[in-house]
Amino acid sequence: MRFGTKARLAAIATAAVFALSACGSGSSSSSSGGAVNGAGKTLDVLVGVNTAYPEQQKQWMSDTAAKFKQQTGATLKFETFTSANEELTRIQTSVVSGQGPDVYALGTTFTPTAYSTGAFKVLTDSDWNKIGGKDRFNQAALGISGPDSSHLIGVPFASRPFVMAYNKTMLKAAGIDKPATTWDGLVDQAKKMTDPAKGQYGMAIAYKDNFDPWKYIWGMSVQAGNPLVDGKTAKLDDPTVKTAYSTYFGWLTKDKVVNPASVGWSNSQALADFASGKDAYFLMTSSGSIPTLDKSPIKDQWDYALMPTVAPGQTSDKAGSNQAASILSGDNLVVASYSKNQDLALAYINLVTSKDEQLNYQKIFGDLPANADALASLDSAPHMAALTQAAKESKATPFTGAWSDIQLDLLNVVVQSIPDLSSGNVSDSALNSRISDAQNKAQQSLNRVK
């Protein structure tokens, strides 16, 4: 989607809030909390496409629909989106039209945008009781469900703290005792394990992924003391941001520790390359990679570690408080205020956030449960130590309705730089121009948000 179109839609979406508020939901919630009779009705749920496990996702959708039909008598219809741009577009167009999916599975960083529209249900105590209560969930996962504990729209569904996978055999062969904790140190290690003649590289990076690139820029900037948003002021033009982009691009253009083919890779392609034993590190991954790695040629050779928490150019976190190991990441379920099936929507959420269903989802896709009991049951499982630590040391992105626009602005700098990356160099002038454009768009988005 073109960014000019996106900006216009955002402005329209904000204006549409008042009209939607007057419309009401078209359905009253049952106070009994009992079974919901949905015979003859259809519940529409929007979810992101799982590019790593597409066939498994189709089967999960089919199985979940069958269980929902058995419990409620209603038909469950899934719709999908494939990118962050498409995710934002679906939110905006539904707000404008007052119709669309009943339930949205949104990335946590999109929850503030959904909240700012006023078009999604703020959950009451009665609503929470119908889905097992707030205590059903890992309390940390509620950290980006709303602006405060009394105004929550997001029900945690999956937790996805980001870590890096590493090949223990390759590190040992290079004489490396443990993964680096600084970005500069990681590059030094990656260089020791890069041998293009053997098709071996220090890092597997997905430069063309639709979701991942901006997270590197956010993380390195926060670690350097720049939150990117300070109240109503965008700080994408801060020098820390250019350093982050230069570091990220430099792995390919200057340090040459990644496969040149990675310019065209999505996250799933980078995972596949790492799983084949060709790379020492696979960055910006989550527990969702476990099913692939445990069935790979390196199934006994890998583990997770925290990604570096010390900014490029630094040897330690001088402020002592900027160690963002990951964004507070995962999926939240939100219910549209325009939905005429709100009882059914809560019944669906109750089903998929139950302990058994959460553990089943984790087994299939690897994402950590948001259900507290389900999460606790995995404490002793392999590879969980780094994931648990990353979850504790994750930082929430700014809770502003402009954030989804801003993260896309950050991503767009990478998208526009792909041709330059393919030719082996991103010039300072080109990077400065793209960052300046992103800063202007980010500030415009902040100015629009009330």
C-alpha positions in Angstrom: 0.0 0.0 0.0 1.3 3.5 -0.8 2.1 5.5 2.3 0.1 8.5 1.1 -3.0 6.4 0.9 -2.2 5.0 4.4 -2.0 8.5 5.9 -5.4 9.5 4.4 -7.0 6.3 5.7 -5.6 6.9 9.2 -7.1 10.4 9.2 -10.5 9.0 8.0 -10.4 6.2 10.6 -9.9 8.7 13.4 -12.9 10.8 12.2 -15.0 7.7 11.9 -14.7 6.8 15.6 -17.6 9.1 16.7 -20.0 7.6 14.2 -19.1 4.1 15.3 -19.5 5.0 19.0 -23.1 6.0 18.3 -23.9 2.8 16.4 -23.4 0.4 19.4 -22.5 -3.2 19.1 -25.9 -4.6 18.0 -25.7 -7.3 20.6 -25.9 -7.4 24.4 -23.6 -9.6 26.4 -25.1 -12.4 28.4 -24.6 -11.9 32.2 -24.8 -15.6 33.0 -21.4 -16.5 31.5 -23.0 -19.8 30.4 -22.9 -21.5 27.0 -23.6 -19.3 24.0 -26.1 -20.5 21.4 -24.7 -19.5 18.0 -26.8 -21.7 15.8 -27.1 -20.2 12.3 -24.5 -17.5 13.0 -21.0 -17.0 11.7 -18.1 -15.5 13.6 -15.5 -13.8 11.4 -11.9 -13.9 12.8 -8.9 -12.1 11.2 -5.4 -13.6 11.7 -2.0 -13.2 10.2 -0.7 -15.8 7.8 1.9 -18.1 9.4 4.4 -18.3 6.6 6.6 -20.8 8.5 3.8 -23.3 9.0 1.1 -22.6 6.4 -0.3 -26.1 6.2 -0.3 -26.5 9.9 -2.2 -23.3 10.3 -4.9 -24.4 7.9 -5.3 -27.6 9.9 -5.4 -25.6 13.1 -8.1 -23.4 11.7 -10.1 -26.4 10.6 -9.8 -28.1 14.0 -10.6 -24.9 15.9 -13.7 -24.3 13.8 -14.9 -27.8 14.5 -14.5 -27.4 18.3 -16.2 -24.0 18.1 -19.1 -25.5 16.2 -19.4 -28.2 18.8 -19.4 -25.7 21.7 -21.6 -23.0 20.2 -23.3 -24.3 17.1 -21.8 -21.3 15.2 -19.7 -21.4 12.0 -16.2 -20.0 12.4 -14.7 -18.2 9.4 -11.1 -17.2 9.3 -9.7 -14.3 7.2 -6.0 -13.6 6.9 -3.5 -10.8 6.3 0.1 -11.2 5.0 2.0 -8.1 6.1 2.0 -5.3 8.6 0.7 -2.9 5.9 -2.2 -5.1 5.2 -2.8 -5.5 8.9 -3.1 -1.7 9.3 -5.3 -1.4 6.2 -7.8 -3.9 7.6 -8.1 -2.0 10.9 -8.5 1.3 9.1 -11.1 0.2 6.5 -13.2 -1.6 9.1 -13.2 1.5 11.3 -14.3 3.6 8.3 -17.0 1.2 7.1 -18.3 -0.1 10.5 -18.1 -3.7 9.3 -15.6 -6.4 9.0 -14.2 -9.2 11.2 -15.7 -9.7 14.6 -12.4 -10.7 16.2 -8.9 -9.5 15.2 -5.7 -11.3 16.2 -3.3 -8.3 16.2 0.4 -8.0 16.8 0.9 -6.4 20.2 2.4 -3.3 18.6 -0.8 -2.7 16.7 -3.0 -2.7 19.8 -2.4 1.0 20.6 -3.6 1.9 17.1 -6.7 -0.3 17.5 -7.3 1.4 20.9 -6.9 4.9 19.5 -9.8 4.4 17.0 -12.3 3.8 19.8 -13.8 1.1 17.6 -12.8 -1.9 19.7 -14.5 -3.2 22.8 -13.0 -2.1 26.2 -13.5 -5.3 28.2 -15.6 -5.1 31.4 -15.2 -7.2 34.4 -18.1 -9.3 33.2 -16.3 -9.8 29.8 -13.1 -11.0 31.6 -15.1 -13.4 33.7 -16.5 -15.0 30.5 -12.9 -15.7 29.3 -11.6 -17.0 32.6 -10.6 -13.8 34.3 -7.5 -11.7 34.1 -5.7 -14.2 36.3 -5.9 -16.7 33.6 -3.1 -14.9 31.7 0.6 -14.2 32.2 0.4 -10.8 33.8 3.4 -9.4 31.9 1.5 -10.2 28.6 -1.2 -7.7 29.7 1.4 -4.9 29.5 0.3 -3.7 26.1 -3.4 -4.6 26.2 -4.5 -1.0 26.9 -3.2 2.3 28.2 -4.0 1.3 31.8 -5.4 -1.7 33.7 -9.0 -0.2 33.6 -9.0 0.3 29.8 -7.9 -3.0 28.2 -9.0 -4.1 24.8 -6.4 -6.8 24.1 -6.7 -10.3 25.4 -3.2 -12.0 25.3 -3.2 -15.0 22.9 0.4 -15.8 22.2 3.7 -14.5 23.6 6.7 -14.1 21.2 9.8 -12.7 22.9 12.6 -12.4 20.4 16.0 -14.2 20.9 18.7 -15.5 18.6 19.4 -19.1 17.8 23.0 -20.2 17.6 24.9 -23.3 16.3 26.8 -24.7 19.2 29.1 -26.7 17.0 30.1 -23.8 14.9 30.9 -21.6 17.9 32.9 -24.3 19.5 34.9 -24.9 16.4 35.7 -21.2 16.3 36.9 -21.2 19.9 33.9 -19.1 21.1 32.7 -20.0 24.6 29.4 -18.2 24.5 27.3 -15.8 22.4 28.2 -12.1 22.4 26.2 -9.7 24.5 27.1 -6.5 22.5 26.3 -5.8 18.9 30.0 -5.1 18.1 31.0 -8.3 19.8 28.5 -10.3 17.7 30.0 -8.9 14.5 33.5 -9.9 15.7 32.2 -13.5 16.4 30.3 -13.6 13.1 33.5 -12.7 11.1 35.3 -15.7 12.7 32.7 -18.1 11.5 32.2 -16.7 8.0 33.7 -18.6 5.1 31.9 -17.8 1.8 33.9 -20.4 -0.1 32.2 -23.1 2.1 28.8 -21.4 1.9 29.1 -20.6 5.6 28.2 -17.3 7.2 28.1 -15.7 10.7 24.5 -14.6 10.6 21.2 -15.5 8.9 19.3 -12.2 8.4 15.9 -11.7 6.7 16.2 -8.3 5.0 13.0 -8.6 3.0 10.8 -9.8 5.8 7.5 -7.9 6.1 7.8 -7.6 9.9 11.3 -8.0 11.3 13.6 -5.3 10.1 12.2 -2.4 12.1 12.6 -4.3 15.3 16.4 -4.2 14.9 16.3 -0.4 14.5 13.9 0.0 17.5 16.0 -2.2 19.7 19.4 -0.6 18.9 17.9 2.9 19.3 16.3 2.1 22.7 19.6 0.5 23.9 21.4 3.7 23.0 18.9 5.7 25.0 16.5 6.9 22.3 12.9 5.7 22.7 12.0 6.9 19.1 8.9 8.7 20.5 9.1 11.2 23.3 5.5 12.3 24.1 4.3 13.9 20.9 7.7 14.2 19.4 9.2 11.7 16.9 12.9 11.0 17.3 13.7 9.1 14.1 16.2 11.8 13.1 18.3 11.1 16.2 21.9 9.9 15.3 21.2 6.7 17.1 18.7 5.7 14.4 21.2 6.2 11.6 23.8 4.2 13.6 21.2 1.4 13.9 20.5 1.3 10.2 24.2 1.5 9.3 24.9 -1.4 11.6 22.1 -3.5 10.2 22.9 -2.8 6.6 26.7 -3.1 7.3 26.4 -6.8 8.2 25.9 -7.3 4.5 27.7 -4.4 2.8 30.7 -3.8 5.1 31.2 -6.8 7.4 30.1 -9.3 4.8 29.0 -11.8 7.5 25.6 -12.6 5.9 24.8 -14.5 2.7 24.2 -11.9 -0.2 21.0 -13.9 -1.0 19.6 -12.7 2.3 18.6 -9.4 0.6 15.6 -11.4 -0.7 14.9 -13.5 2.3 11.8 -13.6 4.6 12.2 -14.8 8.1 11.2 -18.4 7.2 13.9 -18.5 4.5 16.5 -17.3 6.9 15.4 -19.9 9.4 15.6 -22.6 6.8 19.2 -21.6 5.9 20.2 -21.6 9.6 18.5 -25.0 10.1 20.5 -26.5 7.3 23.7 -25.8 9.2 25.0 -22.9 7.0 25.0 -20.1 9.6 26.3 -19.6 13.1 23.5 -17.3 14.3 19.9 -16.7 13.3 18.7 -13.4 14.8 15.2 -12.1 15.6 13.5 -15.4 16.1 11.1 -16.7 18.6 9.9 -20.0 20.1 8.1 -20.4 16.8 11.3 -21.7 15.3 11.4 -24.7 17.6 9.3 -27.1 15.5 11.6 -26.4 12.5 14.9 -26.7 14.3 13.9 -29.8 16.2 13.3 -31.6 12.9 16.4 -30.2 11.2 19.9 -31.5 10.5 21.2 -29.5 13.5 18.5 -30.6 15.9 21.1 -31.5 18.6 23.4 -28.6 17.9 21.4 -25.5 18.5 20.2 -23.4 21.4 18.8 -19.9 22.1 20.5 -16.9 23.6 19.5 -13.3 24.2 20.2 -10.9 21.4 22.8 -8.3 22.3 21.5 -5.7 24.7 24.4 -3.2 24.4 24.0 -0.7 21.6 26.4 -0.5 18.6 29.6 1.4 19.4 29.2 0.8 23.2 30.8 -1.8 25.4 28.2 -1.6 28.2 24.8 -0.1 29.0 26.1 3.1 30.6 22.7 4.2 31.8 22.0 0.7 33.2 18.4 0.7 32.2 18.3 0.4 28.4 18.7 -3.3 28.0 15.9 -4.0 25.7 16.3 -7.7 25.0 13.1 -7.8 22.8 10.0 -5.9 22.1 7.0 -7.0 24.2 5.8 -9.1 21.4 3.0 -11.5 20.6 -0.6 -11.5 19.6 -3.7 -9.9 21.2 -7.3 -10.7 20.4 -9.6 -7.7 20.2 -13.3 -7.5 19.6 -14.8 -5.0 17.2 -17.4 -2.7 18.7 -19.5 -3.0 15.6 -19.7 -6.8 15.9 -23.2 -8.2 16.3 -21.7 -11.4 17.7 -19.9 -10.2 20.8 -21.1 -13.1 22.9 -19.7 -15.5 20.3 -16.5 -13.5 20.1 -15.9 -14.0 23.8 -16.8 -17.7 23.5 -14.1 -18.0 20.8 -11.5 -16.2 23.0 -12.4 -18.4 25.9 -11.8 -21.5 23.8 -8.4 -20.5 22.3 -7.0 -19.1 25.5 -7.8 -22.2 27.6 -4.8 -24.2 28.9 -5.2 -27.2 26.7 -5.7 -25.1 23.5 -2.7 -22.9 24.3 -0.5 -25.9 24.8 -1.7 -27.4 21.6 -0.9 -24.1 19.8 2.5 -24.0 21.3 3.2 -27.6 20.2 2.2 -26.8 16.6 3.7 -23.4 16.2 6.1 -22.9 19.0 4.7 -19.6 20.3 4.7 -19.3 24.1 1.3 -19.5 25.8 -0.3 -16.4 27.2 -2.3 -18.6 29.6 -0.4 -18.6 32.9 -0.9 -22.2 33.8 0.1 -23.4 30.3 3.2 -21.2 30.4 4.2 -22.5 33.9 4.0 -26.1 32.6 6.8 -25.4 30.1 9.3 -24.1 32.6 11.5 -27.2 32.4 11.2 -27.7 28.6 14.4 -27.5 26.5 15.5 -24.0 25.1 13.1 -22.2 27.5 15.7 -20.4 29.6 16.7 -17.6 27.1 13.0 -17.2 26.1 11.9 -16.7 29.7 14.7 -14.2 30.3 13.8 -12.3 27.1 10.2 -12.1 28.1 11.3 -10.6 31.5 13.7 -8.1 29.8 11.4 -7.1 27.0 10.3 -3.5 26.6 7.0 -2.3 25.3 6.9 -0.1 22.3 5.3 3.4 22.9 1.5 3.1 23.6 0.4 5.6 20.9 -2.1 5.2 18.1 0.6 6.5 15.8 3.0 3.6 16.5 1.7 1.2 13.8 2.4 4.0 11.3 5.8 4.7 12.8 6.9 1.1 12.7 5.9 1.0 9.0 7.9 4.1 8.4 10.9 2.4 10.0 10.3 -0.6 7.8 9.9 1.4 4.7 13.5 2.7 5.0 14.7 -0.9 4.6 12.2 -1.6 1.8 13.5 1.4 -0.1 17.1 0.3 0.5 16.7 -3.2 -0.8 17.9 -2.3 -4.4 21.0 -0.6 -2.9 21.7 -3.6 -0.6 21.5 -5.8 -3.7 24.2 -3.7 -5.3 26.3 -3.9 -2.2 26.1 -0.3 -0.8 23.7 2.0 0.9 25.1 5.5 0.6 24.9 8.0 3.4 23.0 10.5 1.3 20.3 7.9 0.4 20.0 6.7 4.0 19.8 10.3 5.4 17.1 11.1 2.9 15.0 8.0 3.8 15.4 8.6 7.5 14.3 12.2 7.1 11.3 11.2 5.1 10.4 8.6 7.9 10.9 11.3 10.5 8.4 13.6 8.8 5.8 10.9 8.3 6.2 9.8 11.9 5.7 13.3 13.2 2.7 13.8 11.0 1.2 10.6 12.5 1.8 11.7 16.0 0.2 15.1 15.2 -2.9 13.4 14.0 -3.4 11.3 17.2 -5.5 12.9 19.8 
